[in-house]
Amino acid sequence: MSETISIKQNIVVRARPDVLYRLALEPKRRVKWDPNLTKAEYSEADARLTNNVLVRFKFSRRLLGLGFTAKYGQLQAPQRGGWESVRNVGPLEKLTQGWTFKATPGGTEVTMTLNGRVRYNWIKTPVERMLNNMVVSTLLALQRTVDAQGAQLMEDVGRDMQKKQEEERKALKEAQKAARKRKK
């Protein structure tokens, strides 16, 4: 008898929905920032992000290192998208992941939904805990990735401002020195 697991989490991220859509659903981009994935690639070399395209995923070791193939569906850029496993994923008969991106003032509300059907009842609790941790860490990693880009920009702007202020201080000091020499 199979048991169903449903996990749904929200987070607000300071970015446009189209940027987050590409980060979350494009396999090559996703594997760069998501600590839960070690591999994500299209099954075919020339494939693109479209409905019914197959993608091969591999989870990290703390998620048992499971590898599986998923099929993308319900893609509506930049509002929503997701995938579902084609075959079993370890102890799960089926695993689906869905993303929705809702524009809000100051950012985007990102909702990640994960549904799974466990093959054996006795393993439901640990698998549910593991999947819940995966959802939370994925959303936090997405937020950190987006904030890291903004933080780097702010750091660069701050460094430029500091450099400019230092040059202005030096110029003022030189002008004061020259004025004192003239008075003597």
C-alpha positions in Angstrom: 0.0 0.0 0.0 1.5 3.3 -1.1 1.5 6.5 1.0 1.4 10.0 -0.4 3.8 12.8 0.7 2.9 16.4 -0.1 5.2 19.3 0.7 4.5 23.0 -0.1 6.8 25.9 0.9 6.7 29.6 0.0 9.4 32.2 0.1 9.7 35.8 -1.2 12.8 36.5 -3.3 13.9 39.9 -4.5 14.1 39.2 -8.2 11.9 39.2 -11.3 9.7 36.1 -12.0 11.4 35.4 -15.4 14.9 35.3 -13.8 13.7 32.9 -11.1 11.9 30.8 -13.6 15.1 30.2 -15.6 17.1 29.6 -12.4 14.7 27.0 -11.0 13.7 25.1 -14.1 16.7 25.3 -16.5 18.7 22.1 -15.6 22.2 23.6 -16.4 21.5 26.7 -14.3 19.8 24.7 -11.5 22.7 22.3 -10.9 25.0 25.3 -10.3 23.2 26.7 -7.3 21.1 23.8 -5.9 23.1 21.9 -3.3 20.7 18.9 -3.5 21.6 18.2 -7.2 24.9 16.9 -8.5 23.8 16.4 -12.0 21.0 17.8 -14.2 21.0 17.6 -18.0 18.7 17.1 -20.9 18.5 13.5 -22.2 19.1 14.8 -25.7 22.0 17.1 -26.6 20.0 19.8 -28.5 17.0 19.8 -26.1 15.5 23.0 -24.7 13.1 23.8 -21.8 9.8 22.7 -23.3 6.9 20.5 -22.2 7.5 16.7 -22.4 11.3 17.1 -22.6 13.2 14.5 -20.6 15.9 15.5 -18.1 18.3 13.3 -16.1 18.8 14.4 -12.5 21.1 13.0 -9.8 20.6 13.9 -6.1 23.5 14.6 -3.8 24.8 11.9 -1.4 22.8 13.1 1.5 19.7 12.4 -0.6 21.0 8.9 -1.2 22.6 9.9 -4.5 19.6 8.7 -6.4 19.6 9.2 -10.2 16.4 9.4 -12.2 14.8 10.7 -15.3 12.0 13.3 -15.2 9.6 14.8 -17.8 8.9 18.5 -17.8 5.3 19.6 -17.9 2.9 22.5 -17.1 5.5 25.0 -18.3 4.1 28.5 -18.5 7.0 31.0 -18.6 7.4 32.9 -16.2 4.5 31.9 -14.0 4.9 28.2 -13.3 6.5 24.9 -14.3 7.5 21.5 -13.0 8.5 18.0 -13.7 7.5 14.4 -12.7 9.6 11.3 -12.6 9.3 8.8 -15.4 10.1 5.8 -13.2 10.7 5.0 -9.5 13.0 7.2 -7.6 14.5 4.9 -4.9 11.7 4.2 -2.4 9.3 6.5 -4.2 6.9 5.3 -7.0 6.5 8.8 -8.3 8.1 12.2 -7.5 6.8 15.5 -8.9 8.1 19.0 -8.4 6.2 22.2 -9.2 7.2 25.8 -9.1 5.0 28.9 -9.2 6.3 32.5 -9.4 3.9 35.3 -8.4 5.1 38.9 -8.8 4.7 40.9 -5.7 5.8 44.5 -4.8 9.6 44.2 -4.0 10.1 40.7 -5.4 8.5 37.5 -6.3 6.6 34.9 -4.2 8.1 31.6 -5.0 6.1 28.4 -4.2 7.8 25.0 -4.4 5.6 21.9 -4.3 6.9 18.4 -4.0 4.7 15.4 -4.1 5.8 11.8 -3.8 4.2 8.4 -3.5 6.2 6.1 -1.1 6.2 2.4 -2.1 6.5 1.2 1.5 4.6 2.6 4.5 7.4 1.9 7.0 9.8 4.3 5.2 7.3 7.2 4.8 8.5 9.3 7.9 12.2 9.4 7.1 11.6 10.0 3.4 9.1 12.8 4.2 11.7 14.4 6.5 14.4 14.2 3.9 12.2 15.7 1.2 11.1 18.5 3.5 14.7 19.4 4.2 15.4 19.3 0.5 12.6 21.7 -0.3 13.7 24.2 2.4 17.3 24.0 1.5 16.5 24.5 -2.2 14.4 27.6 -1.6 17.1 29.1 0.7 19.8 28.4 -1.8 17.7 30.1 -4.5 17.3 33.1 -2.3 21.1 33.2 -1.5 22.0 32.9 -5.1 19.8 35.8 -6.1 20.9 37.9 -3.1 24.5 37.0 -3.7 24.3 38.7 -7.1 22.7 41.8 -5.5 25.2 41.7 -2.6 28.1 41.6 -5.0 26.7 44.6 -6.9 26.3 46.5 -3.6 29.8 45.6 -2.6 31.2 46.9 -5.8 29.3 50.1 -5.6 30.4 50.6 -2.0 34.1 50.0 -3.0 33.8 52.5 -5.8 32.3 55.1 -3.5 35.0 54.5 -0.9 37.7 55.0 -3.6 36.1 58.2 -4.8 35.8 59.6 -1.3 39.5 58.7 -0.6 40.5 60.5 -3.8 38.4 63.6 -2.8 40.0 63.6 0.7 43.5 63.5 -0.9 42.7 66.3 -3.3 41.3 68.4 -0.4 44.4 67.7 1.7 46.7 68.8 -1.2 44.6 71.9 -1.7 44.9 72.8 2.0 48.7 72.2 1.9 49.1 74.4 -1.2 47.0 77.2 0.5 49.2 77.1 3.7 52.4 77.4 1.5 50.9 80.4 -0.2 50.2 82.2 3.1 53.9 81.8 4.3 
